[in-house]
Amino acid sequence: MRPSSQFGILKAIGTRTAYLARSVTLQVLVLSVGSLVLSVLLVQLFEAVLPSSMPFQLGFSTLALTCLSFITMSLAGSLFSVWKVAKIDALDAIGRTAA
C-alpha cells in the first residue's frame, strides 16, 4: 500500500489535515531528536576512545549548530510531506477507478 493511499483513507474517513500535519511533524521531530541523541553519544564515545594524539576535536558550538541545522532541515522536509498530504484527493489516493 502506498503512503498516499494511507493518507487518502485517513482523509476519506474524516481525519483533518491539521491533525495529519501535527502527526507527521511530531514523528519527524521524535525521529530526528532520537537519532541526534544517539549520534552525539557515539561521537562522545569515539572521542573518548581515540588517542589524544589523534587530531579530532568537536567543539560544543560546532556540535550544537550541526544538531540545530539537522532538526531544521528535517522539519522543513516534513513540511513538504504535509503540503503533499494536504493536496491529496481521498478518492484518487485510495485508487478510485474511472467509470
C-alpha positions as protocol buffer text, in pm:
chain_id: "A"
residue {
  index: 1
  type: MET
  ca { x: 0 y: 0 z: 0 }
}
residue {
  index: 2
  type: ARG
  ca { x: 139 y: 340 z: -99 }
}
residue {
  index: 3
  type: PRO
  ca { x: 174 y: 605 z: 173 }
}
residue {
  index: 4
  type: SER
  ca { x: -54 y: 834 z: -24 }
}
residue {
  index: 5
  type: SER
  ca { x: -327 y: 570 z: -14 }
}
residue {
  index: 6
  type: GLN
  ca { x: -291 y: 551 z: 365 }
}
residue {
  index: 7
  type: PHE
  ca { x: -335 y: 928 z: 390 }
}
residue {
  index: 8
  type: GLY
  ca { x: -622 y: 905 z: 141 }
}
residue {
  index: 9
  type: ILE
  ca { x: -801 y: 653 z: 361 }
}
residue {
  index: 10
  type: LEU
  ca { x: -748 y: 872 z: 666 }
}
residue {
  index: 11
  type: LYS
  ca { x: -883 y: 1175 z: 482 }
}
residue {
  index: 12
  type: ALA
  ca { x: -1177 y: 972 z: 345 }
}
residue {
  index: 13
  type: ILE
  ca { x: -1284 y: 881 z: 699 }
}
residue {
  index: 14
  type: GLY
  ca { x: -1271 y: 1245 z: 803 }
}
residue {
  index: 15
  type: THR
  ca { x: -928 y: 1297 z: 952 }
}
residue {
  index: 16
  type: ARG
  ca { x: -841 y: 1667 z: 942 }
}
residue {
  index: 17
  type: THR
  ca { x: -534 y: 1784 z: 753 }
}
residue {
  index: 18
  type: ALA
  ca { x: -416 y: 1976 z: 1061 }
}
residue {
  index: 19
  type: TYR
  ca { x: -414 y: 1651 z: 1261 }
}
residue {
  index: 20
  type: LEU
  ca { x: -214 y: 1477 z: 988 }
}
residue {
  index: 21
  type: ALA
  ca { x: 28 y: 1771 z: 975 }
}
residue {
  index: 22
  type: ARG
  ca { x: 84 y: 1760 z: 1352 }
}
residue {
  index: 23
  type: SER
  ca { x: 129 y: 1384 z: 1337 }
}
residue {
  index: 24
  type: VAL
  ca { x: 387 y: 1393 z: 1058 }
}
residue {
  index: 25
  type: THR
  ca { x: 575 y: 1681 z: 1221 }
}
residue {
  index: 26
  type: LEU
  ca { x: 582 y: 1511 z: 1561 }
}
residue {
  index: 27
  type: GLN
  ca { x: 703 y: 1184 z: 1411 }
}
residue {
  index: 28
  type: VAL
  ca { x: 983 y: 1361 z: 1224 }
}
residue {
  index: 29
  type: LEU
  ca { x: 1080 y: 1554 z: 1536 }
}
residue {
  index: 30
  type: VAL
  ca { x: 1091 y: 1241 z: 1753 }
}
residue {
  index: 31
  type: LEU
  ca { x: 1300 y: 1052 z: 1496 }
}
residue {
  index: 32
  type: SER
  ca { x: 1536 y: 1347 z: 1445 }
}
residue {
  index: 33
  type: VAL
  ca { x: 1594 y: 1410 z: 1814 }
}
residue {
  index: 34
  type: GLY
  ca { x: 1634 y: 1038 z: 1883 }
}
residue {
  index: 35
  type: SER
  ca { x: 1891 y: 995 z: 1608 }
}
residue {
  index: 36
  type: LEU
  ca { x: 2076 y: 1307 z: 1723 }
}
residue {
  index: 37
  type: VAL
  ca { x: 2098 y: 1183 z: 2081 }
}
residue {
  index: 38
  type: LEU
  ca { x: 2238 y: 851 z: 1959 }
}
residue {
  index: 39
  type: SER
  ca { x: 2481 y: 1026 z: 1725 }
}
residue {
  index: 40
  type: VAL
  ca { x: 2610 y: 1265 z: 1990 }
}
residue {
  index: 41
  type: LEU
  ca { x: 2661 y: 975 z: 2231 }
}
residue {
  index: 42
  type: LEU
  ca { x: 2858 y: 785 z: 1967 }
}
residue {
  index: 43
  type: VAL
  ca { x: 3070 y: 1091 z: 1887 }
}
residue {
  index: 44
  type: GLN
  ca { x: 3148 y: 1137 z: 2256 }
}
residue {
  index: 45
  type: LEU
  ca { x: 3235 y: 768 z: 2286 }
}
residue {
  index: 46
  type: PHE
  ca { x: 3472 y: 779 z: 1988 }
}
residue {
  index: 47
  type: GLU
  ca { x: 3626 y: 1100 z: 2116 }
}
residue {
  index: 48
  type: ALA
  ca { x: 3698 y: 928 z: 2448 }
}
residue {
  index: 49
  type: VAL
  ca { x: 3836 y: 611 z: 2285 }
}
residue {
  index: 50
  type: LEU
  ca { x: 4059 y: 776 z: 2026 }
}
residue {
  index: 51
  type: PRO
  ca { x: 4412 y: 850 z: 2141 }
}
residue {
  index: 52
  type: SER
  ca { x: 4488 y: 1208 z: 2238 }
}
residue {
  index: 53
  type: SER
  ca { x: 4742 y: 1230 z: 1954 }
}
residue {
  index: 54
  type: MET
  ca { x: 4458 y: 1191 z: 1702 }
}
residue {
  index: 55
  type: PRO
  ca { x: 4359 y: 1531 z: 1559 }
}
residue {
  index: 56
  type: PHE
  ca { x: 3986 y: 1505 z: 1631 }
}
residue {
  index: 57
  type: GLN
  ca { x: 3809 y: 1764 z: 1839 }
}
residue {
  index: 58
  type: LEU
  ca { x: 3446 y: 1858 z: 1807 }
}
residue {
  index: 59
  type: GLY
  ca { x: 3360 y: 2173 z: 1996 }
}
residue {
  index: 60
  type: PHE
  ca { x: 3025 y: 2232 z: 2163 }
}
residue {
  index: 61
  type: SER
  ca { x: 2932 y: 2519 z: 1933 }
}
residue {
  index: 62
  type: THR
  ca { x: 3001 y: 2311 z: 1620 }
}
residue {
  index: 63
  type: LEU
  ca { x: 2802 y: 2020 z: 1758 }
}
residue {
  index: 64
  type: ALA
  ca { x: 2511 y: 2242 z: 1863 }
}
residue {
  index: 65
  type: LEU
  ca { x: 2500 y: 2420 z: 1526 }
}
residue {
  index: 66
  type: THR
  ca { x: 2507 y: 2088 z: 1341 }
}
residue {
  index: 67
  type: CYS
  ca { x: 2226 y: 1947 z: 1557 }
}
residue {
  index: 68
  type: LEU
  ca { x: 2015 y: 2260 z: 1511 }
}
residue {
  index: 69
  type: SER
  ca { x: 2070 y: 2251 z: 1134 }
}
residue {
  index: 70
  type: PHE
  ca { x: 1976 y: 1882 z: 1120 }
}
residue {
  index: 71
  type: ILE
  ca { x: 1650 y: 1938 z: 1308 }
}
residue {
  index: 72
  type: THR
  ca { x: 1567 y: 2245 z: 1097 }
}
residue {
  index: 73
  type: MET
  ca { x: 1621 y: 2058 z: 770 }
}
residue {
  index: 74
  type: SER
  ca { x: 1424 y: 1758 z: 895 }
}
residue {
  index: 75
  type: LEU
  ca { x: 1128 y: 1975 z: 989 }
}
residue {
  index: 76
  type: ALA
  ca { x: 1150 y: 2161 z: 658 }
}
residue {
  index: 77
  type: GLY
  ca { x: 1137 y: 1826 z: 479 }
}
residue {
  index: 78
  type: SER
  ca { x: 834 y: 1725 z: 681 }
}
residue {
  index: 79
  type: LEU
  ca { x: 658 y: 2043 z: 571 }
}
residue {
  index: 80
  type: PHE
  ca { x: 694 y: 1923 z: 212 }
}
residue {
  index: 81
  type: SER
  ca { x: 523 y: 1597 z: 314 }
}
residue {
  index: 82
  type: VAL
  ca { x: 248 y: 1791 z: 488 }
}
residue {
  index: 83
  type: TRP
  ca { x: 199 y: 2001 z: 175 }
}
residue {
  index: 84
  type: LYS
  ca { x: 166 y: 1682 z: -34 }
}
residue {
  index: 85
  type: VAL
  ca { x: -81 y: 1534 z: 218 }
}
residue {
  index: 86
  type: ALA
  ca { x: -293 y: 1849 z: 211 }
}
residue {
  index: 87
  type: LYS
  ca { x: -324 y: 1821 z: -168 }
}
residue {
  index: 88
  type: ILE
  ca { x: -427 y: 1453 z: -169 }
}
residue {
  index: 89
  type: ASP
  ca { x: -772 y: 1380 z: -303 }
}
residue {
  index: 90
  type: ALA
  ca { x: -904 y: 1098 z: -84 }
}
residue {
  index: 91
  type: LEU
  ca { x: -1067 y: 903 z: -367 }
}
residue {
  index: 92
  type: ASP
  ca { x: -769 y: 932 z: -600 }
}
residue {
  index: 93
  type: ALA
  ca { x: -527 y: 827 z: -325 }
}
residue {
  index: 94
  type: ILE
  ca { x: -716 y: 510 z: -240 }
}
residue {
  index: 95
  type: GLY
  ca { x: -730 y: 407 z: -604 }
}
residue {
  index: 96
  type: ARG
  ca { x: -1057 y: 528 z: -749 }
}
residue {
  index: 97
  type: THR
  ca { x: -1113 y: 377 z: -1091 }
}
residue {
  index: 98
  type: ALA
  ca { x: -1269 y: 566 z: -1378 }
}
residue {
  index: 99
  type: ALA
  ca { x: -1623 y: 455 z: -1450 }
}
